[in-house]
Amino acid sequence: MLALISYDVETSSADGKKRLRKVAKECVNYGQRVQNSVFECNINEVQLTILKDKIKSIINPTRDSVRIYKLGDNWIRRIESIGKETSFNTDGELII
């Protein structure tokens, strides 16, 4: 399934900047960055549960916000992009 993960981590403190880097690093392990704080992750339910647990252990729930949108397996029809493409279809053919 494709999950869209967006986050807003408070960065006015050194600790907040550290949390921001950690959240981004975890998201990179599971997907691709499509905007500054937005990732597309083509993962299964188990992987999503693991990622959510890791993110919960990193963020400060009173200062930070993470939103996860499950787009499912039929996600290609649900995404429309306007302007510069910042991602690629991880299920499609890749020519190097």
C-alpha positions as CSV (number, residue, x, y, z in Angstrom):
1,M,0.0,0.0,0.0
2,L,1.1,3.6,-0.4
3,A,1.2,5.7,2.7
4,L,1.7,9.5,2.6
5,I,3.5,10.7,5.8
6,S,3.7,14.4,6.6
7,Y,5.1,15.9,9.7
8,D,5.6,19.3,11.4
9,V,8.3,19.1,14.1
10,E,9.0,22.1,16.3
11,T,12.6,23.4,15.4
12,S,13.0,26.4,17.6
13,S,15.2,24.4,20.0
14,A,18.3,22.2,19.4
15,D,16.3,19.2,20.6
16,G,13.5,19.9,18.1
17,K,16.0,20.1,15.2
18,K,17.4,16.8,16.3
19,R,13.9,15.2,16.4
20,L,13.3,16.6,12.9
21,R,16.4,15.0,11.5
22,K,15.5,11.7,13.2
23,V,11.9,11.6,11.9
24,A,13.2,12.4,8.3
25,K,15.8,9.6,8.6
26,E,13.2,7.1,9.6
27,C,10.9,8.1,6.8
28,V,13.8,7.9,4.3
29,N,14.3,4.3,5.4
30,Y,10.8,3.4,4.2
31,G,10.0,5.8,1.3
32,Q,10.9,8.7,-0.8
33,R,10.8,12.4,0.1
34,V,8.4,14.3,-2.2
35,Q,8.4,17.6,-0.4
36,N,10.3,19.0,2.6
37,S,8.3,17.2,5.2
38,V,6.3,14.8,3.1
39,F,7.2,11.2,2.2
40,E,5.5,8.6,0.0
41,C,6.1,5.1,1.5
42,N,5.2,2.0,-0.5
43,I,5.0,-0.4,2.5
44,N,2.9,-3.1,4.0
45,E,0.9,-2.9,7.3
46,V,3.7,-4.5,9.4
47,Q,6.2,-2.0,8.1
48,L,3.8,0.9,8.7
49,T,3.3,-0.2,12.3
50,I,7.0,-0.4,12.8
51,L,7.5,3.1,11.3
52,K,4.7,4.5,13.4
53,D,6.3,3.1,16.6
54,K,9.7,4.5,15.7
55,I,8.2,8.0,15.0
56,K,6.2,7.9,18.3
57,S,9.4,7.2,20.1
58,I,11.1,10.2,18.5
59,I,8.6,13.1,18.5
60,N,7.4,15.2,21.4
61,P,3.6,14.7,21.2
62,T,2.9,18.1,22.8
63,R,5.0,20.0,20.2
64,D,5.2,17.9,17.0
65,S,2.6,16.6,14.6
66,V,2.7,13.6,12.2
67,R,-0.1,12.7,9.8
68,I,-0.3,9.4,7.9
69,Y,-2.6,8.9,5.0
70,K,-3.2,5.4,3.8
71,L,-3.8,5.5,0.0
72,G,-4.0,1.8,-0.3
73,D,-2.9,-0.5,-3.2
74,N,-4.8,1.4,-5.9
75,W,-3.0,4.6,-5.2
76,I,-1.9,5.5,-8.8
77,R,-5.4,6.8,-9.6
78,R,-5.5,8.9,-6.4
79,I,-2.4,11.0,-7.0
80,E,-2.4,14.1,-9.2
81,S,0.7,16.1,-9.6
82,I,0.9,19.7,-10.9
83,G,4.3,21.1,-11.8
84,K,7.7,19.6,-11.3
85,E,7.7,15.9,-10.5
86,T,9.6,15.2,-7.3
87,S,9.0,11.4,-7.1
88,F,8.9,8.3,-9.2
89,N,6.7,5.3,-9.2
90,T,8.5,2.7,-7.1
91,D,6.3,-0.1,-8.7
92,G,7.0,0.9,-12.2
93,E,9.9,0.2,-14.5
94,L,13.2,1.9,-13.7
95,I,15.7,2.4,-16.6
96,I,19.2,3.3,-15.6
